[in-house]
Amino acid sequence: MTLSDSLHTATDQRGDKLFPREISRFFTRDLGHTLLINGAPGTGKTLFTISGLDLLERHSDVLYVSTRVDQDTVHDMYFEEHSSLDKTHILDISREPFERPLDVDVPFERLDLDSLLKWLTRVNEANARLTVAFDSWDLVYEYLAARHDDPPDIETMTTQLVALAREEGIRTLLVSETADSPSLGYIVDGVIALEVSEDERGRTRRRLRLEKLRGVRIGNRLQPITLADGRFQAIPPVKLPTVHSGTGDGTWEPRTNTRRTFSTGISDLDPILSDGYNRGSIVHLDLGTDLSRDAWSVLTLPTIRNFLANEMGVAVVPPREGSPGLLHNDLNAVLDPRVFETYCHVFGTYADTATDSEQSTTNTKNLHDERKPEDTANEQKCTSYDSYIGYVEQLREQSNGPVLHVLSMDTARRTFDGQLGALANYVALHNDLTVIITEPGTELRERADRVADMHFRLERSGSAIVLYGENPLTPLLGIGIGRSRPIPRITLTEMV
């Protein structure tokens, strides 16, 4: 196994969140690469640096160099609970740079700009592969420059450091206190920037900007990140399969519903919502732009599975462009096929694209197909709100319990136009649950928001997908899909 493969494996074992793959590739392509880490105070530069050292420590000796705080303080603040590194990896050069673990023979009494490169060379000779981080490089330079009458400027010193790193194969991380260092950016091999902002409702948004990584193709320059639990995490990209690809050997274990709530089916979401969705409520799922056609299923499929596993009825009107067969294939892979056929009704959204056999196996009923009944013998027309309610009542009798309605308004607009208020009353009366899905440009979007008890938004952030609540207000939640089990599990990471 190559060092690059080993690094990627280590990252995967830690949940594929701590360190972006592009940067691990950057450091494995050339041992002598230097990375400049830009960012304003509070953006997470130190936590990013420690995560990088933590990963690279598996394959090299690492050293965290600072002049700002003593060894014990750095360890207690950043290392103790969030890193495998210990105090021997921390060096405060404002005190004594020649103490252990870097007890190397040096021909000078103190460290200054003239001796820094010689010192690094000696340290590298005493260690098998060295990775060194200067946090911050600006302050290290200023501290050492103060010992000279006519010191070289920081650009000249950086050029000399980068040249030494390339010659000796020393991986180097330079943390910059300034938000932007264009002059230094031309000198080093890679440049990243950490950014933080707040939206109009006070939610923290953090991003990692990949500006330059020599030798590495950057597919997505902006990546959402979080500092949850005091550690740096990159929110991983999410690739949604159009059809469930499981082997069918997994069985969905229903999550508990309470007398007040229905579980969302997502273990990370239920606690945020105080056990789930309220009974008798309407949830508005507001989809952002540039999402894949089946992004709607991220939030809805777990709830659908949980209702069916509890033998409660489910009526679904999927988005018009949703994948034919998605529900049928997914649910039959994790539940007894009898459950889907008995308790789930899918109203025709792909009647114009699916074959007759596909329509039959997906238990499809038509909302507003213009073809004649004899052309669609295995389907039933549902051209009005009253017709829809009639089908739901049949489903309620079969399941003998509350019903989940999942309604995409791009498909069901004609059926529910002017009827959302009536639907809200119906749902409250029967203690059902409704998830209304809207997309950009959907005519009923504002009306759906007015009748909804909860409003969630799903949107793309770089190559990742994030979820957040407008009502109730929640932080941004990075979505992941854990695939270590037979049934992929939706995970949520708070972005703070």
C-alpha positions in Angstrom: 0.0 0.0 0.0 1.3 3.4 -0.9 1.5 6.3 1.5 -1.3 8.0 -0.4 -3.5 4.9 -0.1 -2.6 4.6 3.5 -3.6 8.2 4.2 -6.9 7.8 2.5 -7.6 4.6 4.4 -6.8 6.3 7.7 -9.2 9.1 6.7 -11.9 6.7 5.8 -11.6 4.9 9.1 -12.1 8.2 11.0 -15.3 8.9 9.1 -13.9 10.6 6.0 -14.5 14.0 7.7 -11.5 15.3 9.4 -9.2 16.2 6.4 -10.2 16.9 2.8 -8.9 14.3 0.3 -7.4 16.9 -2.0 -5.1 18.1 0.7 -4.0 14.7 1.8 -3.2 14.0 -1.9 -1.3 17.3 -2.1 1.0 16.2 0.8 1.5 12.6 -0.5 2.5 13.6 -4.1 5.6 15.4 -2.9 7.1 15.1 0.6 8.5 18.6 0.3 5.3 20.6 -0.3 4.6 23.7 1.7 0.9 24.7 2.4 -0.1 28.3 3.3 -3.2 28.4 5.5 -4.9 31.8 5.4 -7.8 33.0 7.5 -9.0 35.7 9.9 -9.0 35.0 13.6 -11.6 32.5 14.7 -11.9 30.8 11.3 -10.4 27.5 12.5 -6.8 27.7 11.2 -5.3 26.0 14.3 -7.9 23.2 14.4 -7.3 22.6 10.7 -3.5 22.5 11.3 -3.8 20.0 14.2 -6.1 17.8 12.2 -3.5 17.7 9.4 -0.7 16.9 11.8 -2.8 14.2 13.5 -3.3 12.5 10.1 0.3 12.9 8.9 1.7 11.7 12.2 0.8 8.2 11.3 3.5 8.4 8.5 6.0 10.9 9.7 7.3 12.8 12.8 5.3 15.9 13.3 6.1 19.2 15.1 3.8 22.1 16.0 5.8 25.3 16.4 4.4 28.4 18.1 5.5 31.5 19.9 2.1 32.5 21.3 1.3 30.1 24.1 3.2 27.6 26.3 3.2 23.9 25.7 0.7 23.0 28.4 -1.8 25.6 27.2 -1.7 24.5 23.6 -2.1 20.8 24.6 -5.0 21.5 27.0 -6.8 23.8 24.5 -6.4 21.8 21.2 -4.8 18.4 21.7 -5.9 16.7 24.8 -9.4 15.6 23.8 -9.2 15.9 20.0 -5.9 14.6 18.9 -3.6 11.6 19.3 -0.7 14.0 19.5 0.9 14.7 22.9 3.1 17.5 24.4 6.2 16.1 22.8 4.9 17.3 19.5 4.5 20.9 20.7 7.4 23.4 20.7 7.2 27.0 22.0 10.4 28.5 20.4 10.1 31.6 22.5 11.2 29.5 25.5 13.7 26.8 24.6 13.8 25.3 21.1 16.4 22.7 21.9 14.7 20.8 24.6 13.5 17.2 24.0 12.1 15.7 21.9 14.3 17.8 19.6 17.5 17.3 21.5 19.7 17.7 18.5 23.3 18.9 18.4 23.3 22.5 17.1 26.3 24.9 16.8 24.4 27.9 18.1 23.0 29.1 21.4 19.8 30.6 20.3 17.3 30.5 17.4 17.1 33.4 15.0 16.4 33.8 11.3 20.0 32.9 10.4 19.9 29.7 12.3 16.3 28.6 11.7 17.0 26.8 8.4 20.1 25.1 9.9 18.0 24.0 12.9 15.3 22.6 10.7 17.9 20.6 8.8 19.3 19.1 12.0 15.8 18.3 13.2 15.0 16.6 9.9 18.2 14.5 10.1 17.2 13.3 13.5 13.7 12.3 12.4 12.4 9.9 9.8 10.3 12.1 7.6 9.3 15.4 9.2 6.2 17.5 9.0 6.4 20.9 10.7 3.7 23.5 11.2 4.4 27.1 12.2 1.3 28.7 13.9 1.6 31.4 13.0 4.4 31.9 10.5 3.9 35.7 10.8 4.5 35.7 14.5 7.4 33.2 14.3 9.0 35.4 11.7 8.4 38.6 13.8 9.8 37.0 16.9 13.0 35.8 15.2 13.4 39.0 13.1 13.4 41.0 16.3 16.8 39.5 17.1 18.4 41.1 14.0 19.5 44.6 13.2 18.7 44.2 9.5 16.5 41.1 9.1 15.4 39.8 5.6 11.7 40.4 4.8 9.1 37.7 5.3 8.9 36.9 1.6 12.7 36.3 1.4 12.6 34.1 4.5 9.6 32.2 3.2 11.4 31.6 -0.1 14.4 30.1 1.7 12.2 28.0 3.9 10.2 26.6 0.9 13.4 25.8 -0.9 14.8 23.9 2.1 11.5 22.0 2.5 11.7 20.9 -1.1 15.3 19.9 -0.9 15.0 18.0 2.4 11.5 16.5 1.8 10.0 18.4 4.8 6.2 18.8 4.7 5.5 22.4 5.9 2.3 24.1 7.1 2.5 27.9 7.4 -0.5 29.5 9.3 -1.0 33.1 8.3 -2.6 35.6 10.7 -3.7 37.9 7.8 -6.8 37.1 5.9 -4.9 37.2 2.6 -1.2 36.8 1.8 -0.9 37.2 -2.0 2.9 37.7 -1.9 3.4 34.5 0.1 0.9 32.6 -2.1 3.2 32.9 -5.1 6.1 31.3 -3.2 4.5 28.2 -1.6 3.1 25.1 -3.3 -0.4 25.3 -1.9 -2.8 27.9 -0.6 -6.1 27.4 1.3 -8.3 29.9 3.1 -10.8 29.3 6.0 -13.8 31.6 6.0 -16.7 32.1 8.5 -19.9 34.1 8.2 -23.4 34.3 9.7 -26.6 34.3 7.7 -29.5 36.6 8.5 -30.8 34.3 11.2 -27.5 33.9 13.0 -26.5 30.5 11.7 -22.7 30.0 11.3 -21.4 29.1 7.9 -17.8 27.9 7.6 -16.1 27.2 4.3 -12.7 25.9 3.2 -11.5 27.5 0.0 -8.9 25.5 -2.0 -7.0 28.2 -3.9 -3.9 26.3 -5.1 -2.7 22.8 -4.6 0.3 22.0 -6.9 -0.1 18.7 -8.7 -3.7 18.1 -7.5 -6.8 18.6 -9.5 -9.3 20.6 -7.5 -12.8 19.6 -8.5 -14.6 21.8 -5.9 -12.9 24.8 -4.6 -15.4 25.6 -1.8 -16.1 23.0 0.8 -18.3 23.4 3.9 -16.6 22.7 7.2 -17.5 22.6 10.9 -15.6 23.0 14.2 -18.2 20.9 16.1 -16.9 19.3 19.3 -13.7 21.4 19.1 -12.3 19.7 16.0 -12.0 20.5 12.3 -14.3 18.4 10.0 -14.9 18.8 6.3 -18.5 17.9 5.4 -18.1 15.1 2.8 -19.7 15.1 -0.6 -23.0 13.1 -0.9 -23.7 11.0 -4.0 -27.3 9.8 -4.1 -28.0 6.6 -6.0 -31.0 6.9 -8.2 -32.2 3.5 -7.2 -31.3 1.7 -3.9 -28.4 -0.6 -4.6 -28.6 -2.7 -1.5 -28.6 -6.5 -1.6 -31.9 -6.8 0.3 -30.1 -8.5 3.3 -30.7 -5.5 5.6 -33.9 -5.1 7.6 -35.2 -1.7 8.6 -35.6 -1.6 12.4 -38.4 0.8 13.1 -37.7 3.8 15.4 -40.1 4.4 18.2 -43.0 6.8 17.7 -44.4 8.5 20.8 -48.0 9.5 21.6 -47.0 13.1 20.5 -44.6 12.5 17.7 -43.6 10.4 14.7 -40.0 9.5 14.3 -38.3 11.0 11.3 -36.4 7.7 10.8 -33.1 9.6 11.2 -31.5 9.0 14.5 -29.5 12.3 14.4 -32.6 14.4 13.6 -35.1 13.1 16.1 -33.3 14.6 19.1 -33.1 18.0 17.4 -36.9 18.0 16.9 -37.7 16.7 20.4 -38.4 13.1 19.3 -39.6 13.9 15.7 -42.5 15.4 13.8 -45.6 16.3 15.8 -48.6 14.2 15.0 -51.2 16.1 13.0 -48.7 18.4 11.5 -47.5 19.5 8.1 -43.8 19.7 7.2 -42.6 21.9 4.3 -39.4 20.5 2.7 -38.0 23.4 0.6 -35.5 22.2 -2.0 -32.7 24.5 -3.2 -31.2 24.8 -6.6 -28.7 22.4 -8.3 -29.7 19.4 -6.2 -29.9 16.0 -7.8 -33.3 14.8 -8.9 -33.7 12.4 -5.9 -32.4 14.7 -3.2 -36.0 14.8 -1.9 -35.6 11.2 -0.7 -32.8 12.1 1.8 -35.3 13.4 4.3 -38.4 11.5 3.2 -37.3 7.9 2.6 -36.3 7.2 6.3 -39.8 8.5 7.4 -41.5 6.5 4.8 -39.6 3.3 5.8 -40.5 3.9 9.5 -44.2 4.4 8.8 -44.3 1.2 6.7 -42.3 -0.8 9.2 -44.9 0.1 11.8 -47.6 -1.0 9.3 -49.0 2.5 8.9 -50.2 3.8 5.5 -48.1 6.0 3.2 -49.4 8.0 0.2 -46.6 9.4 -2.0 -46.6 11.8 -4.9 -42.9 11.9 -5.9 -41.4 14.8 -7.9 -42.1 14.6 -11.7 -38.4 14.0 -12.5 -37.8 11.5 -9.7 -36.3 8.2 -10.5 -38.9 5.6 -11.7 -38.8 2.6 -9.3 -36.8 4.4 -6.5 -39.5 3.9 -3.8 -40.3 0.3 -4.9 -36.7 -0.8 -5.1 -35.6 0.9 -1.9 -38.5 -0.2 0.2 -38.5 -3.8 -1.0 -34.8 -3.9 -0.2 -35.3 -3.1 3.4 -38.8 -4.3 4.1 -41.0 -7.3 3.4 -42.4 -6.7 -0.1 -45.9 -7.4 1.2 -45.6 -4.3 3.4 -45.0 -2.0 0.4 -47.8 -3.5 -1.7 -50.3 -3.3 1.3 -49.6 0.0 2.9 -48.0 2.3 0.3 -49.7 4.0 -2.6 -47.6 5.9 -5.1 -49.6 8.4 -7.2 -48.5 8.6 -10.8 -45.6 11.0 -11.4 -43.8 8.8 -14.0 -46.8 7.5 -15.8 -45.4 9.1 -19.0 -41.9 7.7 -18.7 -42.3 4.3 -17.0 -43.3 1.1 -18.7 -46.6 -0.6 -17.8 -44.7 -3.2 -15.8 -42.8 -0.5 -13.9 -46.1 1.2 -13.1 -47.6 -2.0 -11.9 -44.7 -2.9 -9.6 -44.6 0.6 -8.1 -48.3 0.4 -7.1 -49.0 3.6 -9.0 -52.3 5.5 -9.1 -52.7 8.5 -11.4 -53.3 12.0 -10.2 -53.9 13.7 -13.6 -53.0 11.5 -16.5 -54.7 12.6 -19.7 -54.7 9.1 -21.2 -58.0 7.1 -21.4 -58.7 4.5 -18.7 -58.4 1.6 -21.1 -54.8 2.6 -21.9 -53.8 2.4 -18.3 -55.8 -0.6 -16.9 -53.5 -1.0 -13.9 -53.9 2.6 -12.8 -56.7 4.7 -11.3 -57.5 8.3 -12.0 -57.3 10.8 -9.1 -57.9 14.1 -10.8 -59.3 16.0 -7.8 -58.6 16.6 -4.1 -61.7 14.6 -3.2 -60.4 11.7 -5.2 -57.1 11.8 -3.4 -58.8 11.8 0.0 -60.9 8.9 -1.1 -57.8 6.8 -1.9 -56.2 7.9 1.4 -59.3 6.7 3.3 -59.0 3.3 1.6 -55.4 3.2 2.7 -56.4 4.2 6.3 -58.8 1.2 6.5 -56.0 -1.2 5.3 -53.5 0.1 7.8 -55.8 1.0 10.6 -53.7 4.0 11.7 -52.4 7.5 10.9 -51.2 8.0 7.3 -48.0 9.7 6.0 -48.6 12.0 3.0 -45.5 12.9 0.9 -46.6 15.4 -1.7 -44.4 17.0 -4.3 -46.1 20.2 -5.5 -44.5 20.2 -8.9 -46.5 17.0 -9.7 -49.6 17.6 -7.5 -50.2 21.3 -8.0 -53.4 20.9 -9.9 -54.8 18.5 -7.3 -54.0 20.6 -4.3 -54.3 24.2 -5.7 -56.6 26.0 -3.3 -56.9 22.9 -1.1 -53.8 23.2 1.2 -55.8 24.7 4.0 -58.3 21.8 3.7 -55.5 19.3 3.7 -54.0 20.9 6.9 -57.4 20.5 8.7 -57.7 16.9 7.5 -54.2 16.0 8.6 -54.8 17.6 12.1 -58.1 15.9 12.5 -56.7 12.4 11.8 -53.3 12.9 13.5 -51.6 12.2 10.2 -48.3 13.6 9.0 -47.7 15.5 5.7 -44.4 16.4 4.0 -44.9 18.9 1.3 -42.0 19.1 -1.2 -41.4 22.3 -3.2 -38.7 23.2 -5.7 -37.5 26.6 -7.0 -40.3 28.1 -9.1 -43.1 26.0 -7.5 -46.2 28.1 -7.6 -47.5 26.8 -4.2 -44.2 27.4 -2.4 -45.4 30.4 -0.3 -48.8 28.8 0.3 -47.1 25.6 1.5 -45.1 27.6 3.9 -48.2 29.3 5.4 -49.9 26.1 6.2 -46.8 24.2 7.4 -46.0 23.7 11.1 -42.3 23.0 10.3 -40.2 24.4 7.5 -36.9 22.7 6.4 -34.6 23.7 3.6 -32.3 21.3 1.7 -29.5 22.9 -0.3 -26.2 22.3 -2.0 -23.0 23.7 -0.4 -20.1 22.9 -2.8 -20.3 19.2 -3.4 -22.1 18.6 0.0 -25.7 18.8 0.9 -26.9 20.7 4.0 -30.2 20.7 5.9 -31.5 23.4 8.2 -34.7 24.4 9.8 -36.4 27.8 9.4 -39.2 26.7 11.7 -38.0 25.5 14.1 -34.7 27.4 13.7 -31.8 24.9 13.6 -28.1 25.3 12.8 -26.8 24.1 9.5 -26.6 20.3 9.4 -24.2 18.6 7.1 -25.6 15.5 5.6 -23.6 12.3 5.3 -24.5 8.8 4.3 -22.9 6.0 6.3 -22.4 2.9 4.3 -20.9 0.5 6.9 -24.2 -1.3 7.4 -26.5 -3.1 4.9 -28.8 -0.1 5.0 -27.1 3.2 4.4 -27.7 5.5 7.3 -28.3 9.2 7.1 -26.0 11.2 9.5 -26.1 14.9 10.4 -23.2 17.0 11.6 -23.9 20.3 13.2 -22.0 23.1 11.4 -20.7 25.5 14.0 
